[in-house]
Every structure is written in structure tokens, then in C-alpha cells.
Amino acid sequence: MNNRFDRRLDQSALERLGPGRAAAVAAAALDRMSVGYGLWAPPNGHTPVNTILDSVWHFVIEGSGLPVREVIERLYPSPDVPPITESPYAESFLESFELLVEFSKTREIRRLVEIREAAYNMADRAAGQVLFSHLEVAGFYKLTAEMDRMISHHPWVDRELSSQEADVLEADRLADFHALIKCLRERARSTPVISSKQLHEIKFLQG
């Protein structure tokens, strides 16, 4: 698999920023990952996505406000319910939310790197689902090196990597922390890892 996310370089970049700003750029990635959970949660009676994101950004700004892991674990899709298109995206979002909770306890930067890598993986998963669905319609089913390259360089993957790079650049550039938070939140809302429209496209292609 052609993985364009470089853990070592990302860890170096976040360590250079320091824990507060590193948490902010990881929160931005988590925010971008939230669309699938946001679509999945309401009909299943779970905590609204905006409530979760408010707690994420409150933690970044104030250093508190995150739930305990046991609360998050109750939000996961039940294994007894047949999965839908949004289910794995909801799970990935919640897993990354748990990583942020872990960081709040340990201050280990690698947990924030793992959140950003999860956002990359979500983009890669979505790109793969779209491309494989088109292949199946055409009667092809085998993953080739060329298909692997197409997935890893899909526009959705490029977009997420560009967002992550821009987040770090802004964290370096903006001295005002509140201005940084505003910038990161606005970018996260305007460039999600996978939009609701794109999730509906995947669902349609999968029939």
C-alpha cells in the first residue's frame, strides 16, 4: 500500500509546535473527520456531533472538558446492528476522539500524530471505496499497483494532506492562539476529510 503519511516527519512538526498548538492542529483533523459520525449519530440516538466538537475545542482552549473513555465507548455503533456506509467513518472519528482523551492524560505527541494519520486513512479509505465501486461496475476486481497509486493520489487524499500541511503552517505563523483556533475551525468546516455529498456518492455506488 502506498502510504503518503509520514509519521516521523509529522511527529517532528508537532513537537516543534509544542503541546498546545499541536493539540489544535490534531483537533482540526478530528473536526474534519466528523461528517460520517454526524450523519450516523442522530437516527441512532447518540450524542450530537457538535456537542462532541465543542468539547474538543474547549479542551484545546481551556485544557479541560473531555469525557472519560467509558462515555465515548458507549457511542460506538453496536456490533448487533448491521453496518451502513457511515458506520466505519463514525468508528474512526470516535477512535480518534479517544486518542485525544489519551493525549489529555499523557501529553504524548504521538497520540496527536495518530489522529492526523487516522484522518489521512479516512481519506484513503473513501477514495478506495469510490474507485473500487467504479471498477466493479466495469467488471474488474483486482487491486493493482496502478490502482494503489490512483487511490493514494486521489483528490480527496491530496486535499487532506494539504489541509494538514496548512494547519501546521498556520500554527507556526499565527502568534495569537485564538486567531489560530478560528482559522483551524473554519478550514475544518470548509474542507472535511469526506463530505456528506461524497458519502452519499459512495453509498449510491455501493448500491
Solvent accessible surface area in square Angstrom, and as a share of the most:
residue,aa,sasa,rsa
1,M,165,0.73
2,N,57,0.29
3,N,74,0.38
4,R,84,0.30
5,F,17,0.07
6,D,61,0.32
7,R,142,0.52
8,R,168,0.61
9,L,99,0.49
10,D,14,0.07
11,Q,53,0.23
12,S,56,0.36
13,A,17,0.13
14,L,0,0.00
15,E,96,0.43
16,R,150,0.55
17,L,20,0.10
18,G,20,0.19
19,P,71,0.45
20,G,39,0.38
21,R,52,0.19
22,A,0,0.00
23,A,4,0.03
24,A,0,0.00
25,V,0,0.00
26,A,0,0.00
27,A,0,0.00
28,A,0,0.00
29,A,0,0.00
30,L,0,0.00
31,D,4,0.02
32,R,0,0.00
33,M,0,0.00
34,S,9,0.06
35,V,36,0.20
36,G,0,0.00
37,Y,0,0.00
38,G,19,0.19
39,L,61,0.30
40,W,13,0.05
41,A,0,0.00
42,P,87,0.55
43,P,107,0.67
44,N,64,0.33
45,G,71,0.68
46,H,50,0.22
47,T,46,0.27
48,P,81,0.51
49,V,30,0.17
50,N,91,0.47
51,T,74,0.43
52,I,6,0.03
53,L,3,0.02
54,D,84,0.43
55,S,21,0.14
56,V,0,0.00
57,W,3,0.01
58,H,85,0.38
59,F,8,0.03
60,V,13,0.08
61,I,62,0.32
62,E,113,0.51
63,G,41,0.40
64,S,59,0.38
65,G,48,0.46
66,L,33,0.17
67,P,39,0.24
68,V,86,0.50
69,R,90,0.33
70,E,103,0.46
71,V,55,0.32
72,I,0,0.00
73,E,90,0.41
74,R,163,0.59
75,L,16,0.08
76,Y,52,0.20
77,P,20,0.13
78,S,50,0.32
79,P,133,0.84
80,D,132,0.68
81,V,86,0.49
82,P,107,0.67
83,P,111,0.70
84,I,87,0.44
85,T,20,0.11
86,E,6,0.03
87,S,6,0.04
88,P,30,0.19
89,Y,1,0.00
90,A,0,0.00
91,E,63,0.28
92,S,22,0.14
93,F,0,0.00
94,L,0,0.00
95,E,93,0.42
96,S,0,0.00
97,F,2,0.01
98,E,19,0.08
99,L,38,0.19
100,L,0,0.00
101,V,3,0.02
102,E,38,0.17
103,F,0,0.00
104,S,33,0.21
105,K,132,0.56
106,T,57,0.33
107,R,119,0.43
108,E,62,0.28
109,I,23,0.11
110,R,107,0.39
111,R,51,0.19
112,L,0,0.00
113,V,4,0.02
114,E,38,0.17
115,I,0,0.00
116,R,7,0.03
117,E,17,0.08
118,A,23,0.18
119,A,0,0.00
120,Y,0,0.00
121,N,67,0.34
122,M,4,0.02
123,A,0,0.00
124,D,13,0.06
125,R,105,0.38
126,A,0,0.00
127,A,0,0.00
128,G,9,0.08
129,Q,40,0.18
130,V,9,0.05
131,L,27,0.13
132,F,58,0.24
133,S,9,0.06
134,H,96,0.43
135,L,35,0.17
136,E,93,0.42
137,V,120,0.69
138,A,66,0.51
139,G,45,0.43
140,F,128,0.53
141,Y,153,0.58
142,K,162,0.69
143,L,95,0.47
144,T,68,0.39
145,A,90,0.70
146,E,94,0.42
147,M,17,0.07
148,D,27,0.14
149,R,114,0.42
150,M,75,0.33
151,I,14,0.07
152,S,1,0.01
153,H,81,0.36
154,H,24,0.11
155,P,90,0.57
156,W,23,0.08
157,V,0,0.00
158,D,54,0.28
159,R,64,0.23
160,E,2,0.01
161,L,36,0.18
162,S,67,0.43
163,S,6,0.04
164,Q,6,0.03
165,E,110,0.49
166,A,28,0.22
167,D,0,0.00
168,V,14,0.08
169,L,108,0.54
170,E,27,0.12
171,A,3,0.02
172,D,78,0.40
173,R,160,0.58
174,L,34,0.17
175,A,96,0.74
176,D,82,0.43
177,F,55,0.23
178,H,120,0.54
179,A,41,0.32
180,L,0,0.00
181,I,8,0.04
182,K,128,0.54
183,C,31,0.18
184,L,0,0.00
185,R,71,0.26
186,E,97,0.43
187,R,46,0.17
188,A,2,0.01
189,R,125,0.46
190,S,81,0.52
191,T,40,0.23
192,P,23,0.14
193,V,1,0.00
194,I,1,0.00
195,S,28,0.18
196,S,47,0.30
197,K,164,0.70
198,Q,29,0.13
199,L,0,0.00
200,H,95,0.42
201,E,71,0.32
202,I,0,0.00
203,K,79,0.34
204,F,167,0.70
205,L,41,0.20
206,Q,91,0.40
207,G,103,0.99
